[in-house]
Amino acid sequence: MKKIVYILLLVSLMSLSLLGCSKKDSNLITKEQYKTENKLNDSVVTREIDISKNKNLEFKKEINNLTKINGVYGYDNESYGLFSNNENKKIIFFNGIDGFYSDVNFSIENRVLTISYKYNTEKGLNKKSLFVVDDSNKDKSYDKVDLYKDGKQDAYVTIY
């Protein structure tokens, strides 16, 4: 009888932990959410993410709250639990209010990650774009991030 109780308890605990993992894992950004992928060098890849396919409610709430502040936002790896903690990733969120960002380009040179883009104004358009910079180099492949809008140096609205 004790064996049956222990087995039932063990099965219950395993079920609860698996349910907890699947909920957490559903918040992660996965390959199914990639729109584009671009390899910058041997260790750095950028990916555009389909925001509508992400199931992380906390992050969706955050980007939906940014309805009045136009600009580029930077998020580190630990923000909103979008990745497992052992990954070296940076999230770049373009929030176009009455306009849109286009021709987004990433490059790395001399340990500087450069993100260039164009911004076009168009009344009534609210375009959001999400990119991930995935660096498999444990020591990071870049030390600095520079933003350029329409060829002129720009800055993040906020870094999280």
Rosetta constraint file for C-alpha pairs under 8 A:
AtomPair CA 1 CA 5 HARMONIC 6.50 0.50
AtomPair CA 2 CA 6 HARMONIC 6.17 0.50
AtomPair CA 3 CA 7 HARMONIC 6.03 0.50
AtomPair CA 4 CA 8 HARMONIC 6.06 0.50
AtomPair CA 5 CA 9 HARMONIC 6.05 0.50
AtomPair CA 6 CA 10 HARMONIC 6.02 0.50
AtomPair CA 7 CA 11 HARMONIC 6.07 0.50
AtomPair CA 8 CA 12 HARMONIC 6.06 0.50
AtomPair CA 9 CA 13 HARMONIC 6.19 0.50
AtomPair CA 10 CA 14 HARMONIC 6.14 0.50
AtomPair CA 11 CA 15 HARMONIC 6.10 0.50
AtomPair CA 12 CA 16 HARMONIC 6.22 0.50
AtomPair CA 13 CA 17 HARMONIC 6.20 0.50
AtomPair CA 14 CA 18 HARMONIC 6.11 0.50
AtomPair CA 15 CA 19 HARMONIC 6.13 0.50
AtomPair CA 16 CA 20 HARMONIC 6.16 0.50
AtomPair CA 17 CA 21 HARMONIC 6.16 0.50
AtomPair CA 18 CA 22 HARMONIC 6.16 0.50
AtomPair CA 19 CA 23 HARMONIC 6.29 0.50
AtomPair CA 20 CA 24 HARMONIC 6.30 0.50
AtomPair CA 21 CA 25 HARMONIC 5.83 0.50
AtomPair CA 22 CA 26 HARMONIC 6.00 0.50
AtomPair CA 23 CA 27 HARMONIC 7.06 0.50
AtomPair CA 24 CA 28 HARMONIC 7.32 0.50
AtomPair CA 26 CA 55 HARMONIC 6.33 0.50
AtomPair CA 26 CA 56 HARMONIC 7.22 0.50
AtomPair CA 27 CA 54 HARMONIC 7.06 0.50
AtomPair CA 27 CA 55 HARMONIC 5.47 0.50
AtomPair CA 27 CA 56 HARMONIC 4.36 0.50
AtomPair CA 27 CA 57 HARMONIC 7.85 0.50
AtomPair CA 27 CA 81 HARMONIC 6.83 0.50
AtomPair CA 27 CA 82 HARMONIC 5.86 0.50
AtomPair CA 28 CA 54 HARMONIC 7.79 0.50
AtomPair CA 28 CA 55 HARMONIC 7.93 0.50
AtomPair CA 28 CA 56 HARMONIC 7.25 0.50
AtomPair CA 28 CA 81 HARMONIC 6.74 0.50
AtomPair CA 28 CA 82 HARMONIC 4.36 0.50
AtomPair CA 28 CA 83 HARMONIC 5.17 0.50
AtomPair CA 28 CA 84 HARMONIC 7.44 0.50
AtomPair CA 29 CA 33 HARMONIC 6.59 0.50
AtomPair CA 29 CA 54 HARMONIC 6.63 0.50
AtomPair CA 29 CA 82 HARMONIC 5.68 0.50
AtomPair CA 29 CA 83 HARMONIC 6.41 0.50
AtomPair CA 30 CA 34 HARMONIC 7.26 0.50
AtomPair CA 33 CA 49 HARMONIC 5.48 0.50
AtomPair CA 33 CA 50 HARMONIC 5.20 0.50
AtomPair CA 33 CA 51 HARMONIC 7.55 0.50
AtomPair CA 33 CA 53 HARMONIC 5.76 0.50
AtomPair CA 33 CA 54 HARMONIC 6.83 0.50
AtomPair CA 34 CA 47 HARMONIC 6.27 0.50
AtomPair CA 34 CA 48 HARMONIC 5.85 0.50
AtomPair CA 34 CA 49 HARMONIC 4.65 0.50
AtomPair CA 34 CA 50 HARMONIC 6.07 0.50
AtomPair CA 35 CA 47 HARMONIC 7.10 0.50
AtomPair CA 35 CA 48 HARMONIC 5.28 0.50
AtomPair CA 35 CA 49 HARMONIC 5.45 0.50
AtomPair CA 35 CA 50 HARMONIC 5.86 0.50
AtomPair CA 36 CA 47 HARMONIC 5.43 0.50
AtomPair CA 36 CA 48 HARMONIC 5.11 0.50
AtomPair CA 36 CA 49 HARMONIC 7.40 0.50
AtomPair CA 37 CA 45 HARMONIC 6.90 0.50
AtomPair CA 37 CA 46 HARMONIC 5.71 0.50
AtomPair CA 37 CA 47 HARMONIC 4.39 0.50
AtomPair CA 37 CA 48 HARMONIC 6.60 0.50
AtomPair CA 38 CA 45 HARMONIC 5.58 0.50
AtomPair CA 38 CA 46 HARMONIC 5.18 0.50
AtomPair CA 38 CA 47 HARMONIC 6.37 0.50
AtomPair CA 39 CA 44 HARMONIC 6.15 0.50
AtomPair CA 39 CA 45 HARMONIC 4.31 0.50
AtomPair CA 39 CA 46 HARMONIC 6.39 0.50
AtomPair CA 40 CA 44 HARMONIC 5.44 0.50
AtomPair CA 40 CA 45 HARMONIC 5.65 0.50
AtomPair CA 40 CA 46 HARMONIC 7.32 0.50
AtomPair CA 40 CA 106 HARMONIC 7.47 0.50
AtomPair CA 40 CA 107 HARMONIC 6.24 0.50
AtomPair CA 40 CA 108 HARMONIC 6.91 0.50
AtomPair CA 41 CA 45 HARMONIC 7.30 0.50
AtomPair CA 41 CA 108 HARMONIC 7.95 0.50
AtomPair CA 43 CA 134 HARMONIC 7.96 0.50
AtomPair CA 43 CA 135 HARMONIC 5.53 0.50
AtomPair CA 43 CA 136 HARMONIC 5.02 0.50
AtomPair CA 43 CA 137 HARMONIC 5.66 0.50
AtomPair CA 43 CA 141 HARMONIC 7.34 0.50
AtomPair CA 44 CA 133 HARMONIC 6.89 0.50
AtomPair CA 44 CA 134 HARMONIC 5.55 0.50
AtomPair CA 44 CA 135 HARMONIC 4.44 0.50
AtomPair CA 44 CA 136 HARMONIC 6.39 0.50
AtomPair CA 44 CA 137 HARMONIC 7.73 0.50
AtomPair CA 44 CA 141 HARMONIC 7.37 0.50
AtomPair CA 45 CA 133 HARMONIC 5.95 0.50
AtomPair CA 45 CA 134 HARMONIC 5.19 0.50
AtomPair CA 45 CA 135 HARMONIC 6.61 0.50
AtomPair CA 46 CA 106 HARMONIC 7.51 0.50
AtomPair CA 46 CA 131 HARMONIC 6.80 0.50
AtomPair CA 46 CA 132 HARMONIC 5.55 0.50
AtomPair CA 46 CA 133 HARMONIC 4.51 0.50
AtomPair CA 46 CA 134 HARMONIC 6.06 0.50
AtomPair CA 47 CA 131 HARMONIC 5.46 0.50
AtomPair CA 47 CA 132 HARMONIC 5.20 0.50
AtomPair CA 47 CA 133 HARMONIC 6.65 0.50
AtomPair CA 47 CA 134 HARMONIC 7.90 0.50
AtomPair CA 48 CA 129 HARMONIC 7.45 0.50
AtomPair CA 48 CA 130 HARMONIC 5.81 0.50
AtomPair CA 48 CA 131 HARMONIC 4.35 0.50
AtomPair CA 48 CA 132 HARMONIC 6.46 0.50
AtomPair CA 49 CA 129 HARMONIC 7.54 0.50
AtomPair CA 49 CA 130 HARMONIC 5.42 0.50
AtomPair CA 49 CA 131 HARMONIC 5.77 0.50
AtomPair CA 49 CA 132 HARMONIC 7.30 0.50
AtomPair CA 50 CA 54 HARMONIC 7.15 0.50
AtomPair CA 50 CA 130 HARMONIC 7.32 0.50
AtomPair CA 51 CA 129 HARMONIC 7.48 0.50
AtomPair CA 51 CA 130 HARMONIC 6.75 0.50
AtomPair CA 54 CA 60 HARMONIC 7.80 0.50
AtomPair CA 55 CA 60 HARMONIC 7.80 0.50
AtomPair CA 56 CA 60 HARMONIC 6.23 0.50
AtomPair CA 56 CA 80 HARMONIC 7.77 0.50
AtomPair CA 56 CA 82 HARMONIC 7.36 0.50
AtomPair CA 57 CA 61 HARMONIC 5.98 0.50
AtomPair CA 58 CA 62 HARMONIC 6.29 0.50
AtomPair CA 58 CA 80 HARMONIC 6.64 0.50
AtomPair CA 59 CA 63 HARMONIC 6.33 0.50
AtomPair CA 59 CA 80 HARMONIC 5.89 0.50
AtomPair CA 60 CA 64 HARMONIC 6.01 0.50
AtomPair CA 61 CA 65 HARMONIC 6.13 0.50
AtomPair CA 62 CA 66 HARMONIC 6.74 0.50
AtomPair CA 63 CA 67 HARMONIC 7.74 0.50
AtomPair CA 66 CA 70 HARMONIC 7.90 0.50
AtomPair CA 66 CA 95 HARMONIC 7.44 0.50
AtomPair CA 67 CA 95 HARMONIC 7.99 0.50
AtomPair CA 67 CA 97 HARMONIC 7.13 0.50
AtomPair CA 68 CA 97 HARMONIC 6.81 0.50
AtomPair CA 69 CA 95 HARMONIC 7.46 0.50
AtomPair CA 69 CA 97 HARMONIC 7.09 0.50
AtomPair CA 70 CA 95 HARMONIC 5.42 0.50
AtomPair CA 70 CA 96 HARMONIC 5.41 0.50
AtomPair CA 70 CA 97 HARMONIC 5.15 0.50
AtomPair CA 71 CA 94 HARMONIC 6.07 0.50
AtomPair CA 71 CA 95 HARMONIC 5.32 0.50
AtomPair CA 71 CA 96 HARMONIC 6.48 0.50
AtomPair CA 71 CA 156 HARMONIC 6.92 0.50
AtomPair CA 71 CA 157 HARMONIC 5.73 0.50
AtomPair CA 72 CA 92 HARMONIC 6.95 0.50
AtomPair CA 72 CA 93 HARMONIC 5.69 0.50
AtomPair CA 72 CA 94 HARMONIC 4.65 0.50
AtomPair CA 72 CA 95 HARMONIC 6.17 0.50
AtomPair CA 72 CA 155 HARMONIC 7.49 0.50
AtomPair CA 72 CA 156 HARMONIC 5.06 0.50
AtomPair CA 72 CA 157 HARMONIC 5.70 0.50
AtomPair CA 72 CA 158 HARMONIC 7.58 0.50
AtomPair CA 73 CA 92 HARMONIC 5.79 0.50
AtomPair CA 73 CA 93 HARMONIC 5.00 0.50
AtomPair CA 73 CA 94 HARMONIC 6.47 0.50
AtomPair CA 73 CA 95 HARMONIC 7.77 0.50
AtomPair CA 73 CA 156 HARMONIC 5.32 0.50
AtomPair CA 73 CA 157 HARMONIC 5.61 0.50
AtomPair CA 73 CA 158 HARMONIC 5.29 0.50
AtomPair CA 73 CA 159 HARMONIC 5.89 0.50
AtomPair CA 73 CA 160 HARMONIC 7.86 0.50
AtomPair CA 74 CA 90 HARMONIC 7.12 0.50
AtomPair CA 74 CA 91 HARMONIC 5.73 0.50
AtomPair CA 74 CA 92 HARMONIC 4.83 0.50
AtomPair CA 74 CA 93 HARMONIC 6.38 0.50
AtomPair CA 74 CA 156 HARMONIC 6.61 0.50
AtomPair CA 74 CA 158 HARMONIC 6.47 0.50
AtomPair CA 74 CA 159 HARMONIC 4.55 0.50
AtomPair CA 74 CA 160 HARMONIC 6.12 0.50
AtomPair CA 75 CA 79 HARMONIC 6.08 0.50
AtomPair CA 75 CA 90 HARMONIC 5.94 0.50
AtomPair CA 75 CA 91 HARMONIC 4.88 0.50
AtomPair CA 75 CA 92 HARMONIC 6.47 0.50
AtomPair CA 75 CA 93 HARMONIC 7.97 0.50
AtomPair CA 75 CA 159 HARMONIC 5.73 0.50
AtomPair CA 75 CA 160 HARMONIC 4.64 0.50
AtomPair CA 76 CA 89 HARMONIC 6.76 0.50
AtomPair CA 76 CA 90 HARMONIC 5.00 0.50
AtomPair CA 76 CA 91 HARMONIC 6.28 0.50
AtomPair CA 76 CA 159 HARMONIC 7.85 0.50
AtomPair CA 76 CA 160 HARMONIC 6.23 0.50
AtomPair CA 77 CA 81 HARMONIC 7.71 0.50
AtomPair CA 77 CA 82 HARMONIC 7.44 0.50
AtomPair CA 77 CA 83 HARMONIC 6.62 0.50
AtomPair CA 77 CA 85 HARMONIC 6.99 0.50
AtomPair CA 77 CA 87 HARMONIC 7.11 0.50
AtomPair CA 77 CA 88 HARMONIC 6.32 0.50
AtomPair CA 77 CA 89 HARMONIC 5.10 0.50
AtomPair CA 77 CA 90 HARMONIC 5.68 0.50
AtomPair CA 77 CA 91 HARMONIC 7.31 0.50
AtomPair CA 78 CA 82 HARMONIC 7.38 0.50
AtomPair CA 78 CA 83 HARMONIC 7.27 0.50
AtomPair CA 78 CA 85 HARMONIC 6.41 0.50
AtomPair CA 79 CA 160 HARMONIC 6.84 0.50
AtomPair CA 81 CA 85 HARMONIC 7.92 0.50
AtomPair CA 83 CA 87 HARMONIC 6.78 0.50
AtomPair CA 83 CA 89 HARMONIC 7.94 0.50
AtomPair CA 87 CA 134 HARMONIC 7.93 0.50
AtomPair CA 87 CA 135 HARMONIC 7.95 0.50
AtomPair CA 87 CA 136 HARMONIC 7.50 0.50
AtomPair CA 88 CA 134 HARMONIC 6.28 0.50
AtomPair CA 88 CA 135 HARMONIC 5.49 0.50
AtomPair CA 88 CA 136 HARMONIC 6.55 0.50
AtomPair CA 88 CA 137 HARMONIC 7.78 0.50
AtomPair CA 88 CA 138 HARMONIC 7.23 0.50
AtomPair CA 88 CA 140 HARMONIC 7.49 0.50
AtomPair CA 89 CA 132 HARMONIC 6.63 0.50
AtomPair CA 89 CA 133 HARMONIC 5.48 0.50
AtomPair CA 89 CA 134 HARMONIC 4.60 0.50
AtomPair CA 89 CA 135 HARMONIC 6.00 0.50
AtomPair CA 90 CA 132 HARMONIC 5.69 0.50
AtomPair CA 90 CA 133 HARMONIC 5.08 0.50
AtomPair CA 90 CA 134 HARMONIC 6.75 0.50
AtomPair CA 91 CA 130 HARMONIC 7.19 0.50
AtomPair CA 91 CA 131 HARMONIC 5.82 0.50
AtomPair CA 91 CA 132 HARMONIC 4.60 0.50
AtomPair CA 91 CA 133 HARMONIC 6.38 0.50
AtomPair CA 92 CA 130 HARMONIC 5.90 0.50
AtomPair CA 92 CA 131 HARMONIC 5.07 0.50
AtomPair CA 92 CA 132 HARMONIC 6.17 0.50
AtomPair CA 92 CA 133 HARMONIC 7.76 0.50
AtomPair CA 93 CA 128 HARMONIC 7.29 0.50
AtomPair CA 93 CA 129 HARMONIC 5.86 0.50
AtomPair CA 93 CA 130 HARMONIC 4.59 0.50
AtomPair CA 93 CA 131 HARMONIC 6.33 0.50
AtomPair CA 94 CA 101 HARMONIC 6.96 0.50
AtomPair CA 94 CA 127 HARMONIC 7.99 0.50
AtomPair CA 94 CA 128 HARMONIC 5.57 0.50
AtomPair CA 94 CA 129 HARMONIC 4.99 0.50
AtomPair CA 94 CA 130 HARMONIC 6.27 0.50
AtomPair CA 95 CA 100 HARMONIC 7.85 0.50
AtomPair CA 95 CA 126 HARMONIC 7.60 0.50
AtomPair CA 95 CA 127 HARMONIC 6.38 0.50
AtomPair CA 95 CA 128 HARMONIC 4.73 0.50
AtomPair CA 95 CA 129 HARMONIC 6.72 0.50
AtomPair CA 96 CA 100 HARMONIC 4.75 0.50
AtomPair CA 96 CA 101 HARMONIC 6.39 0.50
AtomPair CA 96 CA 125 HARMONIC 7.66 0.50
AtomPair CA 96 CA 126 HARMONIC 5.43 0.50
AtomPair CA 96 CA 127 HARMONIC 4.89 0.50
AtomPair CA 96 CA 128 HARMONIC 5.80 0.50
AtomPair CA 97 CA 124 HARMONIC 7.78 0.50
AtomPair CA 97 CA 125 HARMONIC 6.53 0.50
AtomPair CA 97 CA 126 HARMONIC 4.77 0.50
AtomPair CA 97 CA 127 HARMONIC 6.78 0.50
AtomPair CA 98 CA 121 HARMONIC 6.05 0.50
AtomPair CA 98 CA 122 HARMONIC 5.29 0.50
AtomPair CA 98 CA 123 HARMONIC 4.56 0.50
AtomPair CA 98 CA 124 HARMONIC 4.99 0.50
AtomPair CA 98 CA 125 HARMONIC 4.63 0.50
AtomPair CA 98 CA 126 HARMONIC 5.52 0.50
AtomPair CA 99 CA 119 HARMONIC 6.98 0.50
AtomPair CA 99 CA 120 HARMONIC 5.45 0.50
AtomPair CA 99 CA 121 HARMONIC 4.15 0.50
AtomPair CA 99 CA 122 HARMONIC 4.57 0.50
AtomPair CA 99 CA 123 HARMONIC 6.50 0.50
AtomPair CA 99 CA 124 HARMONIC 7.49 0.50
AtomPair CA 99 CA 125 HARMONIC 5.31 0.50
AtomPair CA 99 CA 126 HARMONIC 6.19 0.50
AtomPair CA 99 CA 127 HARMONIC 6.83 0.50
AtomPair CA 100 CA 119 HARMONIC 5.73 0.50
AtomPair CA 100 CA 120 HARMONIC 5.52 0.50
AtomPair CA 100 CA 121 HARMONIC 6.67 0.50
AtomPair CA 100 CA 122 HARMONIC 7.47 0.50
AtomPair CA 100 CA 125 HARMONIC 7.15 0.50
AtomPair CA 100 CA 126 HARMONIC 6.98 0.50
AtomPair CA 100 CA 127 HARMONIC 5.40 0.50
AtomPair CA 100 CA 128 HARMONIC 7.68 0.50
AtomPair CA 101 CA 117 HARMONIC 6.48 0.50
AtomPair CA 101 CA 118 HARMONIC 5.57 0.50
AtomPair CA 101 CA 119 HARMONIC 4.57 0.50
AtomPair CA 101 CA 120 HARMONIC 6.51 0.50
AtomPair CA 101 CA 127 HARMONIC 7.62 0.50
AtomPair CA 101 CA 129 HARMONIC 7.95 0.50
AtomPair CA 102 CA 117 HARMONIC 5.86 0.50
AtomPair CA 102 CA 118 HARMONIC 5.17 0.50
AtomPair CA 102 CA 119 HARMONIC 6.31 0.50
AtomPair CA 102 CA 120 HARMONIC 7.69 0.50
AtomPair CA 103 CA 116 HARMONIC 7.70 0.50
AtomPair CA 103 CA 117 HARMONIC 5.25 0.50
AtomPair CA 103 CA 118 HARMONIC 5.98 0.50
AtomPair CA 104 CA 115 HARMONIC 6.98 0.50
AtomPair CA 104 CA 116 HARMONIC 5.70 0.50
AtomPair CA 104 CA 117 HARMONIC 4.35 0.50
AtomPair CA 104 CA 118 HARMONIC 7.09 0.50
AtomPair CA 105 CA 114 HARMONIC 7.96 0.50
AtomPair CA 105 CA 115 HARMONIC 5.64 0.50
AtomPair CA 105 CA 116 HARMONIC 5.18 0.50
AtomPair CA 105 CA 117 HARMONIC 6.28 0.50
AtomPair CA 106 CA 113 HARMONIC 7.01 0.50
AtomPair CA 106 CA 114 HARMONIC 5.67 0.50
AtomPair CA 106 CA 115 HARMONIC 4.67 0.50
AtomPair CA 106 CA 116 HARMONIC 6.60 0.50
AtomPair CA 107 CA 113 HARMONIC 5.77 0.50
AtomPair CA 107 CA 114 HARMONIC 5.24 0.50
AtomPair CA 107 CA 115 HARMONIC 6.71 0.50
AtomPair CA 108 CA 112 HARMONIC 5.47 0.50
AtomPair CA 108 CA 113 HARMONIC 4.53 0.50
AtomPair CA 108 CA 114 HARMONIC 6.12 0.50
AtomPair CA 108 CA 142 HARMONIC 7.31 0.50
AtomPair CA 109 CA 113 HARMONIC 6.80 0.50
AtomPair CA 109 CA 114 HARMONIC 7.94 0.50
AtomPair CA 110 CA 142 HARMONIC 7.83 0.50
AtomPair CA 111 CA 141 HARMONIC 6.12 0.50
AtomPair CA 111 CA 142 HARMONIC 4.04 0.50
AtomPair CA 111 CA 143 HARMONIC 5.62 0.50
AtomPair CA 111 CA 144 HARMONIC 6.92 0.50
AtomPair CA 112 CA 142 HARMONIC 5.20 0.50
AtomPair CA 112 CA 143 HARMONIC 6.02 0.50
AtomPair CA 112 CA 144 HARMONIC 4.94 0.50
AtomPair CA 112 CA 145 HARMONIC 5.77 0.50
AtomPair CA 112 CA 146 HARMONIC 7.08 0.50
AtomPair CA 113 CA 142 HARMONIC 5.99 0.50
AtomPair CA 113 CA 143 HARMONIC 7.76 0.50
AtomPair CA 113 CA 144 HARMONIC 6.14 0.50
AtomPair CA 113 CA 145 HARMONIC 4.69 0.50
AtomPair CA 113 CA 146 HARMONIC 6.25 0.50
AtomPair CA 114 CA 145 HARMONIC 5.79 0.50
AtomPair CA 114 CA 146 HARMONIC 4.79 0.50
AtomPair CA 114 CA 147 HARMONIC 5.98 0.50
AtomPair CA 114 CA 148 HARMONIC 7.57 0.50
AtomPair CA 115 CA 145 HARMONIC 7.44 0.50
AtomPair CA 115 CA 146 HARMONIC 6.19 0.50
AtomPair CA 115 CA 147 HARMONIC 4.91 0.50
AtomPair CA 115 CA 148 HARMONIC 6.23 0.50
AtomPair CA 116 CA 147 HARMONIC 5.82 0.50
AtomPair CA 116 CA 148 HARMONIC 4.52 0.50
AtomPair CA 116 CA 149 HARMONIC 5.92 0.50
AtomPair CA 116 CA 150 HARMONIC 7.55 0.50
AtomPair CA 116 CA 151 HARMONIC 7.29 0.50
AtomPair CA 117 CA 148 HARMONIC 6.34 0.50
AtomPair CA 117 CA 149 HARMONIC 5.15 0.50
AtomPair CA 117 CA 150 HARMONIC 6.18 0.50
AtomPair CA 117 CA 151 HARMONIC 7.83 0.50
AtomPair CA 118 CA 149 HARMONIC 5.48 0.50
AtomPair CA 118 CA 150 HARMONIC 4.75 0.50
AtomPair CA 118 CA 151 HARMONIC 7.92 0.50
AtomPair CA 119 CA 149 HARMONIC 6.75 0.50
AtomPair CA 119 CA 150 HARMONIC 6.68 0.50
AtomPair CA 135 CA 140 HARMONIC 6.45 0.50
AtomPair CA 135 CA 141 HARMONIC 6.80 0.50
AtomPair CA 136 CA 140 HARMONIC 7.66 0.50
AtomPair CA 137 CA 141 HARMONIC 6.13 0.50
AtomPair CA 146 CA 153 HARMONIC 7.39 0.50
AtomPair CA 146 CA 154 HARMONIC 7.67 0.50
AtomPair CA 146 CA 155 HARMONIC 7.75 0.50
AtomPair CA 147 CA 153 HARMONIC 5.82 0.50
AtomPair CA 147 CA 154 HARMONIC 5.08 0.50
AtomPair CA 147 CA 155 HARMONIC 6.03 0.50
AtomPair CA 147 CA 156 HARMONIC 7.74 0.50
AtomPair CA 148 CA 152 HARMONIC 5.13 0.50
AtomPair CA 148 CA 153 HARMONIC 4.39 0.50
AtomPair CA 148 CA 154 HARMONIC 5.11 0.50
AtomPair CA 149 CA 153 HARMONIC 6.31 0.50
AtomPair CA 149 CA 154 HARMONIC 5.79 0.50
